[in-house]
Amino acid sequence: MAYEYDDQNIFAKILRGEIPNSTVLETEHCLAFRDITPLAPDHVLVIPKGPYVTYDHFALEASAAEIVDFTRTIGKVCDMLGVRPGFDGDGFRLIVNSGTNGVQEVPHMHTHIMAGRWLGHMLPSAKQD
Ligand code: 5GP
């Protein structure tokens, strides 16, 4: 089975410049921009420029250069936001929703970086929802 990438998804349109975004950082392989519906004072999405659907797709098929750039971009954005624990910030949370059970809405792999407030415990309860 192969991953099927829908190039009409909203992040593909952002990457093609068809929809505006609030860019935080752009690198060779990644774009970081502010979430349109922030759930925390700082809510930034980091996406690879390549056509990856889910985290597992990216982890299994992206090149080493893409993976390094993605990981480093997350670190750089955390630094830019001033949220690095023990340095100048109070911490952050990374979330990568994947697939149906992960409640992924946009089928282009992305990491949420959320910070700027106490974010509560990781999940309210396995039985809620
Ligand atoms: P998911 O549920 O797929 O992990 O998260 C998708 C995220 O994309 C949501 O937090 C949503 O607010 C954000 N989003 C959806 N459409 C747009 C858009 O057009 N621009 C930006 N900046 N964020 C978007």
Backbone and ligand atoms as CSV (ligand in chain L), in Angstrom:
chain,resi,resn,atom,element,x,y,z
A,1,MET,N,N,0.832,-1.193,0.000
A,1,MET,CA,C,0.000,0.000,0.000
A,1,MET,C,C,0.878,1.258,0.000
A,2,ALA,N,N,0.449,2.243,-0.778
A,2,ALA,CA,C,1.241,3.478,-0.856
A,2,ALA,C,C,0.458,4.632,-0.234
A,3,TYR,N,N,1.191,5.607,0.237
A,3,TYR,CA,C,0.549,6.814,0.767
A,3,TYR,C,C,0.007,7.623,-0.413
A,4,GLU,N,N,-1.196,8.185,-0.244
A,4,GLU,CA,C,-1.782,9.019,-1.297
A,4,GLU,C,C,-1.875,10.451,-0.811
A,5,TYR,N,N,-1.150,11.324,-1.481
A,5,TYR,CA,C,-1.105,12.731,-1.079
A,5,TYR,C,C,-2.096,13.547,-1.906
A,6,ASP,N,N,-2.961,14.287,-1.229
A,6,ASP,CA,C,-3.940,15.157,-1.895
A,6,ASP,C,C,-3.333,16.556,-2.040
A,7,ASP,N,N,-2.961,16.923,-3.247
A,7,ASP,CA,C,-2.268,18.221,-3.417
A,7,ASP,C,C,-3.227,19.415,-3.390
A,8,GLN,N,N,-4.487,19.145,-3.065
A,8,GLN,CA,C,-5.439,20.251,-2.885
A,8,GLN,C,C,-5.653,20.570,-1.404
A,9,ASN,N,N,-4.900,19.921,-0.512
A,9,ASN,CA,C,-5.064,20.236,0.909
A,9,ASN,C,C,-4.566,21.650,1.187
A,10,ILE,N,N,-5.048,22.201,2.292
A,10,ILE,CA,C,-4.823,23.621,2.578
A,10,ILE,C,C,-3.333,23.964,2.745
A,11,PHE,N,N,-2.549,23.039,3.286
A,11,PHE,CA,C,-1.123,23.346,3.478
A,11,PHE,C,C,-0.364,23.281,2.154
A,12,ALA,N,N,-0.818,22.428,1.241
A,12,ALA,CA,C,-0.217,22.410,-0.094
A,12,ALA,C,C,-0.461,23.760,-0.769
A,13,LYS,N,N,-1.658,24.313,-0.564
A,13,LYS,CA,C,-1.982,25.624,-1.148
A,13,LYS,C,C,-1.129,26.721,-0.507
A,14,ILE,N,N,-0.903,26.609,0.791
A,14,ILE,CA,C,-0.023,27.581,1.470
A,14,ILE,C,C,1.386,27.484,0.887
A,15,LEU,N,N,1.882,26.271,0.704
A,15,LEU,CA,C,3.241,26.104,0.168
A,15,LEU,C,C,3.363,26.649,-1.252
A,16,ARG,N,N,2.280,26.569,-2.019
A,16,ARG,CA,C,2.321,27.093,-3.391
A,16,ARG,C,C,2.066,28.594,-3.432
A,17,GLY,N,N,1.794,29.197,-2.264
A,17,GLY,CA,C,1.560,30.636,-2.215
A,17,GLY,C,C,0.153,31.026,-2.641
A,18,GLU,N,N,-0.761,30.058,-2.686
A,18,GLU,CA,C,-2.140,30.356,-3.100
A,18,GLU,C,C,-2.976,30.896,-1.947
A,19,ILE,N,N,-2.511,30.644,-0.733
A,19,ILE,CA,C,-3.204,31.115,0.476
A,19,ILE,C,C,-2.148,31.783,1.356
A,20,PRO,N,N,-2.444,32.964,1.906
A,20,PRO,CA,C,-1.442,33.639,2.730
A,20,PRO,C,C,-1.224,32.927,4.065
A,21,ASN,N,N,-0.084,33.184,4.647
A,21,ASN,CA,C,0.188,32.627,5.975
A,21,ASN,C,C,1.080,33.580,6.736
A,22,SER,N,N,1.116,33.392,8.029
A,22,SER,CA,C,1.974,34.211,8.890
A,22,SER,C,C,3.253,33.404,9.172
A,23,THR,N,N,4.244,33.595,8.295
A,23,THR,CA,C,5.461,32.777,8.368
A,23,THR,C,C,6.335,33.177,9.554
A,24,VAL,N,N,6.793,32.172,10.270
A,24,VAL,CA,C,7.742,32.381,11.371
A,24,VAL,C,C,9.159,32.100,10.875
A,25,LEU,N,N,9.300,31.035,10.080
A,25,LEU,CA,C,10.617,30.640,9.582
A,25,LEU,C,C,10.447,29.777,8.334
A,26,GLU,N,N,11.272,30.041,7.340
A,26,GLU,CA,C,11.290,29.170,6.163
A,26,GLU,C,C,12.708,28.664,5.963
A,27,THR,N,N,12.835,27.369,5.710
A,27,THR,CA,C,14.139,26.761,5.458
A,27,THR,C,C,14.093,26.048,4.108
A,28,GLU,N,N,15.165,25.367,3.768
A,28,GLU,CA,C,15.198,24.661,2.481
A,28,GLU,C,C,14.059,23.644,2.360
A,29,HIS,N,N,13.782,22.939,3.453
A,29,HIS,CA,C,12.811,21.841,3.375
A,29,HIS,C,C,11.534,22.061,4.184
A,30,CYS,N,N,11.434,23.176,4.902
A,30,CYS,CA,C,10.303,23.346,5.827
A,30,CYS,C,C,9.733,24.749,5.817
A,31,LEU,N,N,8.491,24.852,6.263
A,31,LEU,CA,C,7.867,26.148,6.507
A,31,LEU,C,C,7.236,26.096,7.894
A,32,ALA,N,N,7.471,27.138,8.687
A,32,ALA,CA,C,6.836,27.274,9.999
A,32,ALA,C,C,5.975,28.529,9.967
A,33,PHE,N,N,4.716,28.377,10.355
A,33,PHE,CA,C,3.787,29.517,10.305
A,33,PHE,C,C,2.777,29.397,11.437
A,34,ARG,N,N,2.141,30.522,11.759
A,34,ARG,CA,C,1.216,30.541,12.893
A,34,ARG,C,C,-0.104,29.886,12.528
A,35,ASP,N,N,-0.635,29.108,13.472
A,35,ASP,CA,C,-1.933,28.460,13.273
A,35,ASP,C,C,-3.015,29.535,13.203
A,36,ILE,N,N,-3.951,29.357,12.286
A,36,ILE,CA,C,-5.004,30.353,12.072
A,36,ILE,C,C,-5.982,30.388,13.247
A,37,THR,N,N,-6.065,29.303,14.000
A,37,THR,CA,C,-6.943,29.233,15.178
A,37,THR,C,C,-6.096,28.818,16.382
A,38,PRO,N,N,-5.329,29.760,16.922
A,38,PRO,CA,C,-4.379,29.372,17.982
A,38,PRO,C,C,-5.075,28.894,19.244
A,39,LEU,N,N,-4.534,27.824,19.798
A,39,LEU,CA,C,-5.067,27.270,21.040
A,39,LEU,C,C,-4.163,27.617,22.218
A,40,ALA,N,N,-3.139,28.406,21.963
A,40,ALA,CA,C,-2.221,28.858,23.002
A,40,ALA,C,C,-1.638,30.183,22.507
A,41,PRO,N,N,-1.083,30.997,23.393
A,41,PRO,CA,C,-0.502,32.278,22.953
A,41,PRO,C,C,0.492,32.106,21.804
A,42,ASP,N,N,1.282,31.069,21.868
A,42,ASP,CA,C,2.131,30.705,20.730
A,42,ASP,C,C,1.649,29.369,20.188
A,43,HIS,N,N,1.244,29.360,18.925
A,43,HIS,CA,C,0.786,28.119,18.277
A,43,HIS,C,C,1.292,28.167,16.840
A,44,VAL,N,N,2.368,27.446,16.614
A,44,VAL,CA,C,3.047,27.464,15.318
A,44,VAL,C,C,2.996,26.058,14.727
A,45,LEU,N,N,2.767,25.997,13.427
A,45,LEU,CA,C,2.790,24.725,12.705
A,45,LEU,C,C,4.082,24.640,11.916
A,46,VAL,N,N,4.745,23.501,11.988
A,46,VAL,CA,C,5.939,23.264,11.168
A,46,VAL,C,C,5.595,22.154,10.188
A,47,ILE,N,N,5.781,22.444,8.901
A,47,ILE,CA,C,5.469,21.441,7.876
A,47,ILE,C,C,6.675,21.236,6.962
A,48,PRO,N,N,6.846,20.003,6.502
A,48,PRO,CA,C,7.864,19.786,5.469
A,48,PRO,C,C,7.320,20.302,4.140
A,49,LYS,N,N,8.184,20.709,3.249
A,49,LYS,CA,C,7.737,21.146,1.921
A,49,LYS,C,C,7.380,19.949,1.039
A,50,GLY,N,N,7.905,18.803,1.373
A,50,GLY,CA,C,7.632,17.593,0.598
A,50,GLY,C,C,6.212,17.092,0.842
A,51,PRO,N,N,5.690,16.270,-0.082
A,51,PRO,CA,C,4.306,15.806,-0.022
A,51,PRO,C,C,4.109,14.601,0.891
A,52,TYR,N,N,4.196,14.824,2.191
A,52,TYR,CA,C,4.026,13.740,3.159
A,52,TYR,C,C,2.677,13.877,3.849
A,53,VAL,N,N,1.971,12.783,3.985
A,53,VAL,CA,C,0.601,12.810,4.507
A,53,VAL,C,C,0.584,12.798,6.031
A,54,THR,N,N,1.309,11.854,6.596
A,54,THR,CA,C,1.263,11.615,8.041
A,54,THR,C,C,2.697,11.541,8.601
A,55,TYR,N,N,2.782,11.503,9.929
A,55,TYR,CA,C,4.108,11.447,10.534
A,55,TYR,C,C,4.865,10.181,10.101
A,56,ASP,N,N,4.175,9.051,10.109
A,56,ASP,CA,C,4.844,7.800,9.735
A,56,ASP,C,C,5.327,7.849,8.284
A,57,HIS,N,N,4.529,8.483,7.416
A,57,HIS,CA,C,4.948,8.651,6.026
A,57,HIS,C,C,6.274,9.416,5.973
A,58,PHE,N,N,6.312,10.534,6.700
A,58,PHE,CA,C,7.527,11.361,6.717
A,58,PHE,C,C,8.702,10.581,7.318
A,59,ALA,N,N,8.452,9.955,8.453
A,59,ALA,CA,C,9.536,9.260,9.163
A,59,ALA,C,C,10.118,8.112,8.346
A,60,LEU,N,N,9.259,7.460,7.571
A,60,LEU,CA,C,9.710,6.280,6.824
A,60,LEU,C,C,10.257,6.603,5.439
A,61,GLU,N,N,9.806,7.724,4.848
A,61,GLU,CA,C,10.165,7.953,3.448
A,61,GLU,C,C,10.910,9.255,3.165
A,62,ALA,N,N,10.935,10.181,4.097
A,62,ALA,CA,C,11.665,11.433,3.855
A,62,ALA,C,C,13.167,11.160,3.851
A,63,SER,N,N,13.893,12.035,3.161
A,63,SER,CA,C,15.349,11.896,3.142
A,63,SER,C,C,15.933,12.327,4.498
A,64,ALA,N,N,17.154,11.922,4.735
A,64,ALA,CA,C,17.832,12.322,5.975
A,64,ALA,C,C,17.913,13.847,6.060
A,65,ALA,N,N,18.165,14.489,4.929
A,65,ALA,CA,C,18.274,15.957,4.932
A,65,ALA,C,C,16.944,16.605,5.333
A,66,GLU,N,N,15.847,16.047,4.845
A,66,GLU,CA,C,14.525,16.602,5.206
A,66,GLU,C,C,14.241,16.399,6.694
A,67,ILE,N,N,14.588,15.224,7.193
A,67,ILE,CA,C,14.301,14.922,8.604
A,67,ILE,C,C,15.150,15.795,9.520
A,68,VAL,N,N,16.397,15.952,9.187
A,68,VAL,CA,C,17.265,16.809,10.006
A,68,VAL,C,C,16.751,18.249,9.964
A,69,ASP,N,N,16.402,18.721,8.779
A,69,ASP,CA,C,15.934,20.103,8.649
A,69,ASP,C,C,14.643,20.317,9.442
A,70,PHE,N,N,13.755,19.336,9.393
A,70,PHE,CA,C,12.481,19.443,10.113
A,70,PHE,C,C,12.728,19.539,11.621
A,71,THR,N,N,13.543,18.629,12.118
A,71,THR,CA,C,13.813,18.606,13.558
A,71,THR,C,C,14.513,19.891,13.997
A,72,ARG,N,N,15.486,20.318,13.215
A,72,ARG,CA,C,16.223,21.538,13.554
A,72,ARG,C,C,15.321,22.769,13.473
A,73,THR,N,N,14.390,22.766,12.527
A,73,THR,CA,C,13.472,23.905,12.413
A,73,THR,C,C,12.605,24.021,13.658
A,74,ILE,N,N,12.151,22.904,14.176
A,74,ILE,CA,C,11.359,22.935,15.413
A,74,ILE,C,C,12.195,23.560,16.533
A,75,GLY,N,N,13.436,23.143,16.637
A,75,GLY,CA,C,14.320,23.719,17.661
A,75,GLY,C,C,14.513,25.220,17.467
A,76,LYS,N,N,14.706,25.631,16.236
A,76,LYS,CA,C,14.912,27.060,15.954
A,76,LYS,C,C,13.664,27.873,16.258
A,77,VAL,N,N,12.506,27.333,15.937
A,77,VAL,CA,C,11.262,28.063,16.232
A,77,VAL,C,C,11.084,28.181,17.750
A,78,CYS,N,N,11.353,27.120,18.479
A,78,CYS,CA,C,11.268,27.194,19.947
A,78,CYS,C,C,12.200,28.271,20.482
A,79,ASP,N,N,13.372,28.370,19.886
A,79,ASP,CA,C,14.326,29.405,20.286
A,79,ASP,C,C,13.773,30.785,19.947
A,80,MET,N,N,13.244,30.943,18.736
A,80,MET,CA,C,12.704,32.240,18.313
A,80,MET,C,C,11.527,32.671,19.193
A,81,LEU,N,N,10.718,31.698,19.613
A,81,LEU,CA,C,9.560,32.025,20.450
A,81,LEU,C,C,9.963,32.306,21.897
A,82,GLY,N,N,11.188,31.924,22.256
A,82,GLY,CA,C,11.649,32.125,23.633
A,82,GLY,C,C,10.972,31.189,24.614
A,83,VAL,N,N,10.801,29.942,24.207
A,83,VAL,CA,C,10.071,28.993,25.057
A,83,VAL,C,C,10.942,27.822,25.521
A,84,ARG,N,N,12.242,27.907,25.265
A,84,ARG,CA,C,13.108,26.779,25.620
A,84,ARG,C,C,13.270,26.675,27.133
A,85,PRO,N,N,12.842,25.572,27.740
A,85,PRO,CA,C,12.942,25.441,29.182
A,85,PRO,C,C,14.385,25.475,29.650
A,86,GLY,N,N,14.622,26.226,30.696
A,86,GLY,CA,C,15.983,26.316,31.226
A,86,GLY,C,C,16.799,27.391,30.553
A,87,PHE,N,N,16.364,27.901,29.451
A,87,PHE,CA,C,17.036,29.024,28.790
A,87,PHE,C,C,16.220,30.282,29.086
A,88,ASP,N,N,15.345,30.641,28.176
A,88,ASP,CA,C,14.572,31.863,28.403
A,88,ASP,C,C,13.076,31.610,28.446
A,89,GLY,N,N,12.666,30.352,28.535
A,89,GLY,CA,C,11.241,30.088,28.445
A,89,GLY,C,C,10.737,29.056,29.421
A,90,ASP,N,N,9.429,28.843,29.377
A,90,ASP,CA,C,8.747,27.962,30.312
A,90,ASP,C,C,8.266,26.670,29.668
A,91,GLY,N,N,8.742,26.382,28.472
A,91,GLY,CA,C,8.398,25.099,27.886
A,91,GLY,C,C,7.335,25.178,26.815
A,92,PHE,N,N,7.076,24.042,26.249
A,92,PHE,CA,C,6.178,23.966,25.094
A,92,PHE,C,C,5.693,22.524,24.952
A,93,ARG,N,N,4.788,22.331,24.005
A,93,ARG,CA,C,4.335,20.975,23.686
A,93,ARG,C,C,4.336,20.800,22.176
A,94,LEU,N,N,4.794,19.631,21.731
A,94,LEU,CA,C,4.695,19.259,20.321
A,94,LEU,C,C,3.568,18.251,20.171
A,95,ILE,N,N,2.739,18.456,19.160
A,95,ILE,CA,C,1.653,17.507,18.868
A,95,ILE,C,C,1.683,17.192,17.379
A,96,VAL,N,N,1.662,15.920,17.063
A,96,VAL,CA,C,1.558,15.508,15.661
A,96,VAL,C,C,0.360,14.576,15.539
A,97,ASN,N,N,-0.776,15.114,15.145
A,97,ASN,CA,C,-1.960,14.285,14.935
A,97,ASN,C,C,-1.787,13.513,13.630
A,98,SER,N,N,-2.097,12.236,13.660
A,98,SER,CA,C,-1.923,11.417,12.452
A,98,SER,C,C,-3.108,10.489,12.248
A,99,GLY,N,N,-3.768,10.642,11.114
A,99,GLY,CA,C,-4.847,9.730,10.740
A,99,GLY,C,C,-6.131,9.950,11.524
A,100,THR,N,N,-7.031,9.012,11.380
A,100,THR,CA,C,-8.380,9.155,11.949
A,100,THR,C,C,-8.365,9.185,13.466
A,101,ASN,N,N,-7.733,8.205,14.091
A,101,ASN,CA,C,-7.729,8.174,15.552
A,101,ASN,C,C,-6.900,9.299,16.147
A,102,GLY,N,N,-5.939,9.775,15.383
A,102,GLY,CA,C,-5.148,10.923,15.829
A,102,GLY,C,C,-5.851,12.247,15.566
A,103,VAL,N,N,-7.000,12.189,14.930
A,103,VAL,CA,C,-7.822,13.373,14.619
A,103,VAL,C,C,-7.003,14.417,13.840
A,104,GLN,N,N,-6.440,13.951,12.743
A,104,GLN,CA,C,-5.690,14.835,11.839
A,104,GLN,C,C,-6.672,15.427,10.831
A,105,GLU,N,N,-6.734,16.767,10.804
A,105,GLU,CA,C,-7.689,17.424,9.894
A,105,GLU,C,C,-7.066,17.755,8.545
A,106,VAL,N,N,-5.827,18.160,8.554
A,106,VAL,CA,C,-5.166,18.541,7.299
A,106,VAL,C,C,-4.187,17.429,6.906
A,107,PRO,N,N,-4.401,16.800,5.743
A,107,PRO,CA,C,-3.589,15.641,5.367
A,107,PRO,C,C,-2.240,15.986,4.744
A,108,HIS,N,N,-1.546,16.899,5.404
A,108,HIS,CA,C,-0.140,17.196,5.072
A,108,HIS,C,C,0.560,17.214,6.425
A,109,MET,N,N,1.554,16.364,6.609
A,109,MET,CA,C,2.170,16.185,7.919
A,109,MET,C,C,2.593,17.510,8.538
A,110,HIS,N,N,2.272,17.672,9.799
A,110,HIS,CA,C,2.644,18.911,10.496
A,110,HIS,C,C,2.813,18.646,11.978
A,111,THR,N,N,3.697,19.413,12.585
A,111,THR,CA,C,3.847,19.414,14.036
A,111,THR,C,C,3.298,20.723,14.568
A,112,HIS,N,N,2.465,20.622,15.592
A,112,HIS,CA,C,2.020,21.814,16.311
A,112,HIS,C,C,3.061,22.113,17.386
A,113,ILE,N,N,3.512,23.351,17.469
A,113,ILE,CA,C,4.299,23.811,18.617
A,113,ILE,C,C,3.383,24.739,19.401
A,114,MET,N,N,3.100,24.370,20.640
A,114,MET,CA,C,2.184,25.166,21.457
A,114,MET,C,C,2.896,25.596,22.719
A,115,ALA,N,N,2.721,26.862,23.082
A,115,ALA,CA,C,3.440,27.401,24.237
A,115,ALA,C,C,2.776,28.687,24.694
A,116,GLY,N,N,3.304,29.217,25.804
A,116,GLY,CA,C,2.840,30.532,26.274
A,116,GLY,C,C,1.833,30.441,27.398
A,117,ARG,N,N,1.409,29.244,27.734
A,117,ARG,CA,C,0.523,29.052,28.883
A,117,ARG,C,C,0.676,27.612,29.365
A,118,TRP,N,N,0.196,27.375,30.586
A,118,TRP,CA,C,0.139,26.011,31.117
A,118,TRP,C,C,-0.815,25.211,30.237
A,119,LEU,N,N,-0.353,24.102,29.715
A,119,LEU,CA,C,-1.131,23.371,28.718
A,119,LEU,C,C,-1.916,22.193,29.296
A,120,GLY,N,N,-1.827,22.004,30.591
A,120,GLY,CA,C,-2.585,20.913,31.199
A,120,GLY,C,C,-1.933,19.565,30.922
A,121,HIS,N,N,-2.571,18.548,31.428
A,121,HIS,CA,C,-2.029,17.215,31.224
A,121,HIS,C,C,-2.260,16.751,29.788
A,122,MET,N,N,-1.553,15.748,29.375
A,122,MET,CA,C,-1.472,15.395,27.965
A,122,MET,C,C,-2.830,15.061,27.354
A,123,LEU,N,N,-3.588,14.194,28.004
A,123,LEU,CA,C,-4.918,13.830,27.523
A,123,LEU,C,C,-5.869,13.895,28.702
A,124,PRO,N,N,-7.099,14.391,28.489
A,124,PRO,CA,C,-8.023,14.476,29.610
A,124,PRO,C,C,-8.340,13.097,30.159
A,125,SER,N,N,-8.653,12.172,29.289
A,125,SER,CA,C,-8.954,10.811,29.721
A,125,SER,C,C,-9.090,9.953,28.481
A,126,ALA,N,N,-8.615,8.742,28.566
A,126,ALA,CA,C,-8.719,7.840,27.422
A,126,ALA,C,C,-10.169,7.527,27.084
A,127,LYS,N,N,-11.063,7.699,28.092
A,127,LYS,CA,C,-12.456,7.309,27.866
A,127,LYS,C,C,-13.351,8.468,27.472
A,128,GLN,N,N,-12.879,9.691,27.551
A,128,GLN,CA,C,-13.720,10.824,27.154
A,128,GLN,C,C,-13.730,10.977,25.648
A,129,ASP,N,N,-14.675,11.823,25.173
A,129,ASP,CA,C,-14.838,12.163,23.747
A,129,ASP,C,C,-15.948,11.343,23.141
L,1,5GP,P1,P,-4.670,18.951,12.654
L,1,5GP,O1,O,-5.991,18.757,13.316
L,1,5GP,O2,O,-4.670,18.468,11.227
L,1,5GP,O3,O,-3.533,18.418,13.461
L,1,5GP,O4,O,-4.420,20.510,12.642
L,1,5GP,C1,C,-4.663,21.336,11.559
L,1,5GP,C2,C,-4.430,22.761,12.016
L,1,5GP,O5,O,-4.390,23.582,10.870
L,1,5GP,C3,C,-5.539,23.326,12.928
L,1,5GP,O6,O,-4.971,23.705,14.170
L,1,5GP,C4,C,-6.074,24.514,12.147
L,1,5GP,O7,O,-6.380,25.616,12.965
L,1,5GP,C5,C,-4.943,24.829,11.191
L,1,5GP,N1,N,-5.364,25.434,9.940
L,1,5GP,C6,C,-6.362,25.013,9.121
L,1,5GP,N2,N,-6.456,25.806,8.046
L,1,5GP,C7,C,-5.478,26.742,8.169
L,1,5GP,C8,C,-5.059,27.840,7.344
L,1,5GP,O8,O,-5.609,28.118,6.287
L,1,5GP,N3,N,-3.997,28.568,7.804
L,1,5GP,C9,C,-3.369,28.273,8.971
L,1,5GP,N4,N,-2.337,29.070,9.322
L,1,5GP,N5,N,-3.730,27.247,9.762
L,1,5GP,C10,C,-4.770,26.492,9.369
